[in-house]
Amino acid sequence: MILASQDLELSAIMARERARQRDGIELIPSENYVSAAVLEAMGSILTNKYSEGYPGRRYYGGNEHIDEIERLAQRRARDLFHVPHVNVQPYSGSPANLAVYLATCEPGAVIMGQNLTDGGHLTHGWKVSATGIFYRSVPYHVRPDGLIDLDEVRRLAHEARPRLIWCGATAYVREMPFAQFAEIADEVGAYLAADIAHIAGLVAGGAHPSPVGHAHIVTTTTHKTLRGPRGAMIMVTDRGLAKDRQLPEKVDRAIFPGLQGGPHDHTTAAIAVALNEASRPEFRDYSAAIVANARALARELIRMGFTLVTGGTDNHMLLVDLTPDGAGRGVLMQEALDEVGITANKNTIPGEPSSAFYPSGVRLGTPAATTRGMREAEMAQIGGWMAQVREEIRKFLLPEDRVARNRALKEFRATIGASPRLKAIGEEVRVLCRRFPVPGIS
Ligand SMILES: Cc1ncc(COP(=O)(O)O)c(C=O)c1O
């Protein structure tokens, strides 16, 4: 209310975004709806404070309460993930990952990670990322069946002798083989870092195996399935301590003063709230429901004739392969789904025949819809709508030539914008959404 009376322009934009979040179905696997308690901590007076350093060792006065907050967040993270050391200060997942390089590698060191177009993250050594510019990246891939090619990982590791190996992904639908990665890392003496940004909530809730008994370092964002604010954590495991006693100190120094200045204390408080929520029995039910929903959506899509990478899912995410309708059609599906109020994102598929900008797949995830209380019946409904949307856009082509493609996209957008069928589906989506309120949005 105060914002609306003081800044009409911004509050009007925020009202439109609030309505978008409320009236549509969010299927982007890295998004979620935080609780009202997390929002309250994020939007608090804690944003006023500077606190460079760590609890008990700050470069500013007046940090007695901030110290308590950060220690609380650390303790909750240690208890939830069963690790001896955690740093809760990374501003987000990407700087957390960069700090791992700083803590474990000399500039120019050899590192390995899952190739971006095979589902890995930019920060696992992709060529345009700082991690691929300042370190020598040797990427590994998935096999044509969509599973990580562990034979290739082993062969490349023995050839390249990396200092650091990443496991964990942005677009991977099967259980992450942490034990096999640890075996390979041990064979070549590398640090193993597990990036569980996507699956942290499933790990916390027992719906996905934990990397903690296998990796030396675990990084995660605190948003996504963990359902906290936008932030991140770096954890050092007992295996990490056994490999390098100084690892906790190296990680802490990499974050501050290596990469960052003052921590975002309002975010630290909101992380503490989210970790507390994730330690409750209801969160176990939530994470089990995320996976059950993803499997239900997968079943329905297959029944409707869609092709899924690996034929299904073990986690919160699905990758739809649209190549049976033609290469590069992810963008058409994403935009047509947007038109009916279903938000998803275009994504590359294994052996992508098109490009990263015009990929042939769509990535879907169930964490946000599950938070609203949607369950398997609603997943079946969503699968049905997706099949109708696919039918509606099947006739459109996406030419390879740039000029012809731009013309085709323009025509496509005009046609879907005026499609009575898509309008009718959009109305059905809104009716469903009204039954499932979003936390923090009335
Ligand atoms: C596996 C993985 N790691 C790291 C990140 C980076 O997180 P952020 O966007 O907060 O920098 C992401 C974000 O998509 C991710 O999927």
The ligand as an SDF file (V2000), in Angstrom:
LIG
                    3D

 16 16  0  0  0  0  0  0  0  0999 V2000
   22.8880  -26.0690  -11.6330 C   0  0  0  0  0  0  0  0  0  0  0  0
   22.9230  -24.5780  -11.4600 C   0  0  0  0  0  0  0  0  0  0  0  0
   23.9650  -24.0210  -10.8500 N   0  0  0  0  0  0  0  0  0  0  0  0
   24.0610  -22.6910  -10.6850 C   0  0  0  0  0  0  0  0  0  0  0  0
   23.0730  -21.8520  -11.1270 C   0  0  0  0  0  0  0  0  0  0  0  0
   23.2850  -20.3660  -11.0100 C   0  0  0  0  0  0  0  0  0  0  0  0
   22.4530  -19.7520  -10.1510 O   0  0  0  0  0  0  0  0  0  0  0  0
   22.1680  -18.1790  -10.2580 P   0  0  0  0  0  0  0  0  0  0  0  0
   21.2700  -17.9950  -11.4190 O   0  0  0  0  0  0  0  0  0  0  0  0
   21.5580  -17.8800   -8.9300 O   0  0  0  0  0  0  0  0  0  0  0  0
   23.4870  -17.4890  -10.4360 O   0  0  0  0  0  0  0  0  0  0  0  0
   21.9450  -22.3920  -11.7510 C   0  0  0  0  0  0  0  0  0  0  0  0
   20.8770  -21.4900  -12.2240 C   0  0  0  0  0  0  0  0  0  0  0  0
   20.1220  -21.7520  -13.0830 O   0  0  0  0  0  0  0  0  0  0  0  0
   21.8740  -23.7930  -11.9330 C   0  0  0  0  0  0  0  0  0  0  0  0
   20.8450  -24.3520  -12.5740 O   0  0  0  0  0  0  0  0  0  0  0  0
  1  2  1  0
  2  3  1  0
  2 15  2  0
  3  4  2  0
  4  5  1  0
  5  6  1  0
  5 12  2  0
  6  7  1  0
  7  8  1  0
  8  9  2  0
  8 10  1  0
  8 11  1  0
 12 13  1  0
 12 15  1  0
 13 14  2  0
 15 16  1  0
M  END
$$$$
